Amino acid sequence: MPLVLRHFSTGVTSYEQIARACGVPVGTVRSRLNLGRAKLAAALAATADAPHSDAAGRARASRIEAHETLAAAEQGHFAALLAERWSPEVALLSGDTQVGDGDLLVRGMNHDLEAGVRQRLVHAVAGRSLAVWEMDLLNSPENPEHCPPAVAWLMTLDDAGRVHRLRLFHPRQTPATDPASHV
């Protein structure tokens, strides 16, 4: 995840942001990036002549899935979509600690939608085992401080490609927003 965020994300790129998003110290981020780059270089060298999966196709499919997820939520079908497409054991994480499950995700999404908050996809990146959706959060004019201005959905996928772990990270904070108070 640190390698993907650092090099393929648009809003979660600093060592400090990555550390907060992943729930690890900055030194661990540096170490994981160094190790990840070494592994990536070795993997690229070992597979230079082999056919590769379609990375652009994965990102395109992930963007479509993000749009479908947001549309289902706005139509009141977020719980049904999660039940159909996500792992039944989906865990909402803060760092490496589980703080909730699919029910909490549904309640949080419904609460934000009832408050007039909408999400707009800005960027998506995906691989076989993870996906990152970067969203702008659009608050209602009646409650412009309800949510921070942006959120990154950091998702770990199971072997079937279903989300089974999710971290929500707010890379840009408004001065009135307390990062610890918003899931």
QUIBELHU-V573571 format. One record per helix or strand of 3 or more residues. SS is the DSSP state (H for helix, E for strand). FROM is the first residue (numbers start at 1). LEN is the number of residues. Records with the same first field share a line. If there is no record, write none. Layout:
SS->FROM-LEN + FROM-LEN
This chain:
H->2-7 + 15-8 + 26-21 + 55-20 + 78-8 + 102-13 + 141-3 + 179-3
E->91-4 + 97-5 + 118-9 + 130-9 + 150-8 + 163-7
